[in-house]
Amino acid sequence: MKSIEYFPIVTENGEVIGKATRTDCHAGSFLLHPVVHLHVFNSGGELYLQKRALNKDIQPGKWDTSVGGHVDYGEEILTALKREVAEELGIHNFEPIFIERYKFVSHQEAELIHSYYTIYDGEITADSVEISEGRFWKLTEINEQIGQDIFTPNFEQEYMKLIKNLKLVFSV
């Protein structure tokens, strides 16, 4: 029997004001719940993307952020980030660098996204349950595919902000 997942319900400042089930958060309630994202770059400036498994309840089969996951009720943001990165990509040693926190609203949910990036050249072992495939993409390749219904809408929106923020790190 699968246990019920609870997510914290938060204000736009990240203050926890309650909790709700995963099902409730994804059923059009627009209860604002925290999410963590990590963009994994290699030292060559390529960005690792994951292709969401077809069994995912939101955006199945689309290419997405390197790592994206929910914060569990009672869990700290960085703890959730490290847990999700280990679960999805098998990465345990990395330095997360904070980019921004922002609210994202889709047609069925509202998320408070805590976005980070890291530079990582080690081994990646993608979780075959959540991810159908994953690979590093050249940024020019991503730029050519934006708006072609290949990526999740959230990734496309965040990617455009990410590139602006990282011009100093990589020659984009």
Residue, then its C-alpha position, 0 to 999 in steps of 0.5 A: m500500500k502506497s503511503i500518502e505524500y504530504f506537501p507543505i502549503v506556503t506563502e509566496n515568501g516560503e512561510v509554511i501555513g499548512k499541509a496538503t496531499r500530493t493529490d490535492c496539490h495537483a488537482g487544480s486546487f492551486l495550493l502553493h507548495p515548494v519545489v526544488h530545481l537543480h540545473v546540472f552543467n558540465s564544465g563544457g557549459e552543456l546542460y543536463l536535461q531529463k526526459r520525464a517518464l510517461n507515467k508522470d502525472i504532470q508533463p509526461g514524456k517532455w524534457d525538463t530541468s536536470v532535477g525537479g522535486h517536491v519538498d516534503y512536509g517538515e523538510e528543509i529546502l536544501t535537504a529536499l534538494k539533496r534528496e531529489v538529486a540523489e534519487e533522480l541522478g545518483i549525485h551525492n557530492f555537489e555544490p548547489i548555487f542559489i539562483e532564485r525563488y519564484k512562483f510558477v502557476s500551470h493549468q493545474e497547480a501552483e509551485l514556489i520553485h527554489s532554483y539552483y545550479t551546479i557544475y558537475d562532471g561526475e557519473i550520472t545514474a538516472d532513475s529509470v522509474e521517474i526518468s525515461e532518459g537523460r543527457f547533456w545538451k549544448l545550449t544552442e541545441i536547447n535554444e533551437q528547440i524552445g517553443q517546439d513542445i519538446f520541453t516542459p513549459n516550466f523548463e522553458q520559462e526558467y531556462m530563459k531566466l537561467i541563461k540571463n543569470l548565468k552569462l557571467v559563469f558561461s559564455v552563453 
